[in-house]
């Protein structure tokens, strides 16, 4: 079961991917080693880092959703 925040994360991931694609396309149309080229390269790298963080948070959220379903006190037998 996924939490409602997953929709927000998915929307953010989709938007970051769109921005990254746009930056890649614009970078292809610029002169290599120009200031604009380097700015776009920096933006693409930043988008990649943000994507990494969002995906990691999404995986963590999924892990917590799964682990909450398997509540430890209910799974652990009492030892006498």
Secondary structure, DSSP 8 states (H G I E B T S, - for coil): ---THHHHHHHHHHHHHHHHHHHHHHHHTS-TTSHHHHHHHHHHHHHHHHHHHHHHHHHHHHHHHHHHHT-HHHHS----
